[in-house]
Amino acid sequence: MNTSKEIIPYRINQARLSRGVSMAELAELVGVSKQAISQYETGKSIPSDAVLNRIAEFLKYSVEFFRKPMPVNSAANSGVFFRSNNTARKTDLKAAEVKIQILREVNEYLEKYVDFPKVNFPEVEYMDNGIDPISNEEIEYFATVLRKTWNLGNGPIDNLMNVIQKNGIVVSTTKLRLRKLDGLSEWYNNTPYIFMSTDKDTNCRVRFGLAHEIGHLLMHAGNFSPDEIQSNVIHKKLEDEAHRFAGAFLLPKESFEKDVYSTSLDHFIQLKAKWKVSISAMIKRCETLGLFSYSQIKYLKDQMTRRGYWRHEPLDSEMPIEKPFAHRQAVSLILNHDIISPGDFVRDIGCLPEELEEYCCLDKGTLKVSEPKQVVMLRTIKRIK
């Protein structure tokens, strides 16, 4: 329960940034000056109740959010790794970064009531080559180490979402609603977090995105400063390495190359059903491993173009999307045992019920707070004969 009644200035800043709204835009929406918004966010002045209500309304947070104490920053994070297009707006990246902050708060809140799986993650020695990507051999080694740590063998991974949560990675697949951004990840307080966009997803894209973020968490966390991560040159290098890691982790060389014996796309459709990896990613993996010649790879890519597979592949619609379960189970447990009420949860986090349901992968309406029944007391004023 929140006991603080004071407005926390950073919460106004946090809410604004999470929506990708500038100070000027918020000022216009609320009906105050840009300078007033700046002063609210730095604590130099306090918004009136009426202004705070308008801020909450436009940014889609409850008023309680702006009075919620900030968590104690007990450990610096690793820096946030973004899987994003180079043209992604800085405001969108910042919005996603703030959303993962809120995800951390949701997780820390639930940890007060539920024991989540312990983090099981190997340590590897990443040898930074400056701006040059590390070798394929190192990538293959890191992927093998992680598979051994998680006892996955060399075959297809049935449900990657389940595997990573059982090994202590916190995941949310909330809609980021940011066109150029697919996901992000970070280590914080010795806990790995992954935040994935579900705006345009297929199951293969979810799985590859998860493997990509795992690559960042395994190889890059702690090796690069936040400024380096945001550098275009370093970002390109890290994205390339994470992409190759995802391919090596999902499609181990030893077993995958034994399955590939044809350049027919129909053959790759069969492989997709087995490995749950997109045809395009498998073609790239074959290219990385040198399983086909340049002309054979070109032939496969040309066939992908002719069949229109770059936009939509066979089996995309048939494969159910893997979804997080840890927070969903935790919320169900504490609600079903009346440890807290939906109203408590919504009020203590400060997000609107619909958004909090997305963070925790809950069914719509799970956190809907019922309106109390209005009882009208009547009295008789005249006897009717």
N, C-alpha and C positions, 0 to 999 in steps of 0.2 A: 504494500500500500504506500502511496505517496503522501508524505507528510509536509513537504516543502510547499509553501504558498507563493513563494517569490518566483518571478519570471526568470528563467535561465537564458541569458542573452544568446549563448551559442545555439540553443535549440531553435531560435528564429533563423539563424544562419544555416543550420543543418537542414531545417525543413525547406528553406528556399532553395538551397543547392540541390537537394534531392529531387526537386521538380525541374531543375534546369532553368530557373527563372532568375533574371538579373534584378539588382536592386531597383533599377528604374522601372522595370516591368511590374514588380510587386508594389512599388509606390503608386503607380497609376491605378492598379487594381484596387488598392486599399483606400486611396484618396488622401495620401500624405506625400511629403516630399521625399526624394531620394536620400537627402541628408538625414531625414528622420529615421528611415529604415537603417541606415548606417549606424546611427546612434543607438537604435534598439539592439542591433547585433553586437555592439561593443559594450553595451551596458551604460552608456553615457546618459541615456534617458529611458524611461519606461513607457511602453504604450498603454493607453487607457484600455479599459475592459472592452469598449466598443471596437477600438482598433485591433486589439488582440483577437477578438471574435472574427473580424473580417479577415485577418491574416490566416487564422485557422481554417476558415471557410474556403478561401481561395487556394491554399496550399494542401487542403484535404488532410488535415491532422485534427485531432481533438485538442481542445484548449489545455487539457491535462498534460499533453506532450511538452508544452512550453514551460511547464513548472516541474518537469521530471529532472531530478538531480543527475548530473553527468557521472558515468561510471569512473572508478579509479583506474587510471592508466598505469597498470602494474608492469607492463612490458612494452617496449617499442615493437612495432610490427616490422615485417620483412620488406615492406614496400608492396604496392598492389600491382599485380601483373594483369594486363588487359589483353584479351583476344579481340582486337579491334582493327577496323579498316584504317588506313593511314589518313583518311579524310574525316575521321570521327571528330566531332566538335569537342573542344576542351570542356565545355559546359556539360556535355553528355557524359564524358569520362568522369568528371567530378561528381555528377549525379549518381553514377553507378558506385563510385567509391563511398559516398555517404550512405547509400543503400546497404552496402556490406557492413558499415558501422552499425546500422540498425539491426541487421541480421545477427551481429555479435551480441547485441544487447538482448535480443530475443533468446538466443542460445544461453547466455549467462543467466537470464531469468528462469528458464526452464531447468537449468542445472541445480537450482535451489531445491527442486522437488524430485528430480529424476537423475539417475546415474547413466550417462551415455557411455558407449564403448570407449576404452582407452585408446590413445593414439598409438598406432603400430606402423612406424615409418622408418625405413633404413636411412643411414647416413652414407652419403657417397662423396668422394673427393672430386670435385669439379675443377678441372684445370682450365682457367680462363685464357682464351687465346686473343684477348683484346677484342677487336671488331670482327675477327674471323670466327665463323662457327666451328664448334668442336667436331671431331671426326665421326663418321658413321659407326666406327668400331666402339668408340666411347658411348655413343647413344645405345647401341645394342647391349653393351655391358650394363648400363644403368637399368634398362628395361628388364634384363634377365635378373638382376639383383632384386628388383621390386617384385617380380613374379615369384621368386623363391621365398621372399619374406612373407608374401600373402598366400603361399602354397597353391598357386594357380596352375602349375604345370606348364605345358606348352600348347595346350589346346585352346579352343574358343572360350571366351569368358561369357557365361550364360547371362548374368545380370551385373553389369559393372557398377550401377548405382548402389546395389546392395553391398557389393564387395567393399567399396570405398567407405561407406558409412559404418560397416562392421569393423573397419580398421581406424575409426575415430575421426574421419574427415567430415566436417559439417558442410552440408550442401543445401542450397535453396535454388529452385528453378523458377523464381518469380519472374513475371513478365517485366523486362527492363524498359520496354517500349522505346528503345534507342536503336535506330536502324543500322548504325555502323558498328555496333558492339554485340559480340556473341557471348562473352563471359569474362569473369575476372577471378582472381584468387590471391590469397595472402596467408602468411603465418601470423598469428597474433596470440600472445600469451601462451606460446607453445601448443597452439591448436591450429590446424590447417582449415581454411575456409575456401569454399568454391561457390560462386554465384553465377548461375547460368541463365541465359535468356531463353524463353520458350516462345518467342514471337513468331518464328518461322521454322519450327523444329520438325525433324523426323527422328526416329529412334537412332539411326546411324549417326546423325549429326550430334545428338545429345551425347552418345557414347564417345565419339571422337573428340568432342569438346571437353568432356570430363578427362579423357586421357591426356589431352593437350595441357589442361590446367595442372594435372598431376605432375607432368613433366616440369612445369615451372616450379612447383612446390618442392620437387625432389632435387632438381639441378641448380636452380637459380636463386632461391630464397637465401638471403644472407650473403650472397656474393655480389650484389649490385645495390647501390644506393637508389633511393627514389628518383633523384635527378637523372641518374644513368638510365634507369628503366624508361623514363620519359623521353630520352634522347632518341631521335628517329633512327640513327645508325644502330644503336644498341638494341632498340625495340625490334628492328628487323632481324637482327642476329638471334635474339631470344625466341622470337616467333618461329623462325626456321628450325631451331633446335627442338622446340616444343612440338612442332609438327612432326618432325622425324621421330621423336620419342613416341608420340601417339601411334604412329604406324608400327614401330618396333614392338611396342607393348601389346597392341591389339592383334598384331600379326607376326608372331615370333618366326624368325628366319628358318629355324630348324624344321618346323612343322608346316609353315605356310608354303614354302617353296616346293614341298612334296605334293601339295594339292594342286599346284598350277601346272597344267600340261597343254593348254590351248589358248589361242588368241581370240577365240570366239566369245562374244559378249554373252551368249547364252550360258557358256561355261562359267563366266563371272557372276551371272545371276544365281547360279547354284552355289557358288562360293559365298555369295552375300548371305544366302539363307543359313549357311553353316556358321560363318564367322561374325555375322551381324556388323559388317563394315561396308561402307558404300563402295560401289564399283569404282568410282573416281579415286577413292583413297587406295583401293587395292592396286589400281593401275600405277599410281604414284609409288606404291611400295615395291611393285615389280621393277619399276625404273630404278629405284634406289638400290635394290639388291642385284641389279644387272641380270635379271632373269630373261629379259627379252632384248633384242637389238633395237637400235634407234627407229628403224623402219617399222618394226612390229609395234612399238609403243605408239608411233604416229598412226598406224592403222587402227589401233584400238581407240585412240582419241578421235579419229575421223568418224569411226562408227558411232561413238558417243554423240557426236554432233548430228549425224544423219538421223539418229533415232530420238533426238531431243532429250537425251538422258542427263545432260548437264544440269537441267532445271528440275527434272523429276525422274527418278529412277524406278525401275520395277521393284516391288515389295515395299516401297516407302509407305504406302497407305496401309499395308497389311501388318506391319510390325508395330505392336503396341509400344508406346513410349515409356521408358523406365523413369520412375518418379521417386523422389526422396520419401523415406518412411519414418526417419528417426523423430523429427519434430511432430509429425502427425500422431505417432504412437504416444509420445510424451504428453501432448495436449489431451488426447483422448483419455489417457490414464488419470491425469489430475482432475479432469472434468467429471469423469465417471465416478470417481471416489469423493467427489465434492470437496476436494482440497482447495480449489479456487472455483469461482464461477466464471462464465464467459465475460460477464461485466467486469470482474476483477482483472482478468487478463487484458482486456481491451483498454481499460483505464490505466493500468500500470505500464503498459507499453506506450500508449498514446497514439497508435495508428488507428485508423478507421477499421472496423471489423473486416471489411472486404479485402483490404490490403494485408492485414495480419493473417487472414486465411491463406492468401497467396504465399506469404513468407513461409508458412508452416505446411503448405500443400494440403490444406484442409478442404473438405467439401464446402461449397457455398452455403451460407446460412448457419454453419457450425457455431459461429460466435455472435449470432444475432441475439441482441438483448431484447427480451420480451417487454412490451409496454405494460406497466401496471394497470390493472382494470380500474376504471373510474366508477366509484360507487356513489350514486346520487341519493341523498337522504330526502325523502318526501314526507310531508305531513298532510293530514286531511284537514281541509279548510271548510268543508261543507258536507253534511250528510246527504247522500243521494237517496231519495225515497223511490 
